[in-house]
Amino acid sequence: MKILLLEDEMMLCEAINEYLLSLGHRVVTFSDGSKALEVLAQEMFDLLILDINVPGIDGLDLLEQLHTLKIRPPAIYISALVDIEGISRAYDLGCYDYLKKPFHLKELALRIDKVMQVCTIPQSHLRLSKSYSYDASTSTLLCENVSQPLSKRQLQIIDLLSRNRGRVVDFDQFRTYIWDEEYVDNATIRAEVSRLNKSLKEDFIQNIRAIGYMIDIPKNI
């Protein structure tokens, strides 16, 4: 998932970031609520993890302003706040969970799993392999969270296969999606996929003989 983390305690922020990255998530971190809001107004995230007492806009006001913009990603609050009024406001704003500091990182992972079970999270950030992921919201292929430049057609191939992870994409689907139903033979499609494969550092595109290609859903990454 693509997760926005708002946390102004540097050591905690780094620890959460590293842990979530190890679980295969992409994390964008902020220590200032105002800067986080600027990005949230322009980019799509699957989940927000928000501290409350941060510089700029606090975590509660941030979620409230997002709602006025009709932006409603699921949110988990992490805070040392014990004031029942503040906690009540968090839930009134629609947060899915609240985690009091200090907490074990494994507990945060369990809360994230719980959120994924109770709401449908649009997966914009798709894990493809140990090093590669695809950000569907920005049409960007990432290798260890660094953007990898591709040609327009190569990016279309990645987009098609990523959105169909775990399913075989046949040659007719390639023609429809990438060549706009213009007829190209299977050999041309194979050649284009082969050129793409040569530019990748990991071989995660599977050739399904005589049918097409697929990217499997990674396990235990």
N, C-alpha and C positions, 0 to 999 in steps of 0.2 A: 504493500500500500504506500501511497504518497502521504506522509504525515507532516503536519506543521507542529513544531514544538515551541511554545513560548515559555521561557524559563530564564530568569536573570541571575540565578546562582550558577556561576560558570562551571564549577566542578560537577554539579549535579546535571547540568545541561549536557556536558561532554559525556558523562557516564550513561545517561539515557540515550543519547545519540548513538554511541558506540554499540550499546546493547541492541537497539532496534535495527541498526544496520546489520548486526550479526544474525538477526532473524529474517533478513531479506527485505526489510522495508527501506524506502527512501525517505530521508528526514531532512527537512529544511528548518533551521533553528533561528529563533529571534529572542532578544532580551528586552525588546521595547515593543509595547502593544501597538503604538501608532505605526511603526514600520511594518509590523505583521499585517495590520489592516490594509495598508497600501497594496501589499502583495496578494492578500486574499481577495481583493476587489478585482484582480486581474488573472489569477491562477486558480485552478481547481485542485482541491485536496480531498482525500478520502476520509481523513480523520484529523481532528485538532486535539492536542494535549496542551492545556492552558494552565499556567500558574495564575493566581489572582492578583497578588500585589507585585506589579512590575512597573517599570518606568513608562511614561507616556499614557496611553489608554490602558486601564487595568483589564484583567481577563474577563470580568463580568461585563463591563461596558463594551469590550470588543465583540463579544457574542451578541449583545443587544444591537449594536450597529450593523453587524452582519445580517441580522434578521430584517432590519429596515431595508437592506439591499436585496432581500429575498435570497440570501445565501445561507443555506442551512446544513452544513456538514455536521456529522455527529461529533460531539466533544466530550472529552474527559477532563475534569479539573484535578490538578494536583496542587495542594496548598497546605501551609501550616495553619491556615485559618480555622478557628474553632467556633467562631461566632455563628450561632444558629441562623441568624438573619441572613448572613452572607451565603451560607450553605443553602438555605431555602431559596434565595434569589437565583443561585446557580441552577437549581432544579426547575424553578419557574421559567428560566430562560431556555430550558429544554436540554440541559446537559444529560448525558446518558449514565455518567458515573462520577464519583467523587473519591479521591484517594488522598488521605491525610499524610503529610510528611511527618517523620521519615517513613519510607516504605522500601520494601525489597523490589528490585527490578523485575523479578519473576512475577510478583503480584501485579505489576503494571501490565505485563504480557497477558496474564489471565483476564484482567479487566478489558483489554483490547479484544481478546477472543470473545468475551461475553458480548461486547458491543457488536461484533461481527455477526453473532448469532441472533440478536434481537432486532437488527435493522439491516436493510439491504444497502451495502456500501458499494457505490459505483467504482469498480477497480480501474483507476486511471493509470496506475503504475504497475506494470506486469513483469514479474520475474521470469527470465528466459533461461538462465543458466547460473552457474556460480558467480560469474563476473558481469553478465549482461542482464539488462532490464530495458523495458520500453515504456516511455511516458506517453500514453495515448492522448493526454490533454494538450501536449505541446508537439506531438509527433516527433519525438526525439529518442534515438537509440543511445543508451548509456552503457559504457564499459567501466565498471567500478566507479559509477556515478559521474563519469566524464563523458560529455557528448561526443559521439563518433560521427563524423561527416559521411553522408551517403548521397548518392545521386537520387533524383526524384523517384525513379523507378525502383531502385533498391529499397528506398524508404517505404514505398507502397507495398512491396513484398513483405517487409518486416511487419508493417501495420496489419496486413491481411492475416499473416500467420500468427501474430501475437494475439489478435482478437479471437482467434480460433484455436488457442492452445488446447492440446489434448485431442484435437479432431483433425482428420486428414482433409487438406484442401486440394481438391482435384484440379486438373488442368482447365476445365471449363470455368471454374470459379476464378482462376487467374485471368483468363481471357475477359471475363465479365468485369472484374474489379479493377484490373490494372491496364488492360488494353481497351477498355470501354467497348467490349464485345467485338472489336475488330479481330478478324481471324488471324491468328499466328499459330504456327505448328508447335507441337510439344517440344521439339528440339530447340526452338528459340527460347521457350520458357526455361528449359533446363540450362541453357547457356547463360541466361540472365541470373538464375539462382546460383550457378557455379561461380560467376564473377563476384556475386555478393559474398559467397562463402570464403573466397580467397581473401577478402578484406577483413574477415572476422578473426579474432584471436581464439575463439572456441567454436567447435563444430557442434552446434545445437539444432541445426535445421536437418531434419531426417528426410531422406529420399525414400518414398513409398513406391516401390518399383511398379512402373506402368500406370500409376494412379495419380500421384502428385507429391506433395510435401506436407510436413507438419512440424510443429514445435511442441514437444511434450511439456506437461506441467512439472517443473522441478520438484523433487522431493528431498527432504532433509538438508536443505540449504540454509 
